[in-house]
């Protein structure tokens, strides 16, 4: 029983901390939306974060010792870029890339 309260408390603290990290920037930057630094970050930070995530994904998730090295990660990456350029919908492009990668990995479609 004590473990249940501990787990519930942990989840509550994690929830509040996660929510706070999402809300505080909006509260702080609400009055500063025209500031040049905020405009610069809003313009370039999303692309930089996506490039960093893509680089880490290709380094960590791709199988580089196959006959076609890295193809298991490059195909979903190409799919993400194509769908994003076509539909301009981040959720759709990321979901399609994730599904494509999981299908390739789970069904072992690209083998060594």
N, C-alpha and C positions, 0 to 999 in steps of 0.2 A: 504493500500500500504506500509506503514511503517513497518507493521508486516512482510511482505514478505521479505523486505531487512534484517530485524533483523533475520529472520529464515534462510535466505541464508547465512548471515554472521556467524551465529552459526554453521551451517553445515560445512562451509568452515574451521572455526577454529578447529572444532572437527575432520575433515578429516586430516588437517595438523598435529594436535597433535597425532592422531592415527598412521599416517604414520611415523612420527618422532620416536615414541616409537618402531616401528618395524625396522627402518633402522639404528638407532644410534648404537645398539649393533653390527650389522654386520660391520659397519664402524670402531668401536673401537676394536673389537676382530679379525679383519682381519689379523692383524700383530701378534696376540698373540694366534694363534690356537694351538700351541704346548705347551703353558703354562700349568702346572699341574692343576691349579685351573679350567681353561677353559675345559680341558679334563674331569676332575672330574664332573663338572656341566653338561657337555654334556652327560655324561654316566648315572648319577643318577637323575638329575632333572626331566626329562620327566616322569619317573616311579613314582616319588614322587608326582608330580602334578596330575597325573592320579589317584593315590591312594587317595589323598585328595579330588579330585572331586567326586570319587566314594563314599567316606564316607559321604560327604555332601549330595550327591544325595540320598543315602539310608536313611539318617536321615530325610531329608526334604520332599522327594517325595513319599516315600513308605507309604502305609496305614498299620499301625501296629495293628489296632484293628479288623482286619478281622479274619475269621476262620483259614485262612492260612496267618499269619502275614508277611508282607513285600514281599509277592510273586509277587505283581504287579511290583515291582522294581527289585527283584532278577532274575526273568526270563529274562528280557532284558539284565541285567548285565551278566548273564551266556551266553546269545547269543553273546554279544560283545566279551567276552573272547574266546569263541569257534571259532567264525569267524576270530578273529585276529590271533589265533594260527594256523588256517587252511590256511588263505590267506596272512597273514602278511601285511594287508592293513588297515591302521588306518581309512581312510575315509569310507571305506566299513563297517568296524565293528561298528564305531560310528553311521553311518547313519542307519544301520540295527537295532541297539539297540534303537535309537531314534524313529524309525518308530514302532517297536514292543511296546515300552512303550506307545506311543500315541494311538495305536490301542487298547491296553488293557484299557487305561484310558477312551478314547472316547466311546468305545463300552461297557464299564462297565463289562468286561469279568470276573473279579475276584471280587466277591461281598462279603459283610459281612455276 
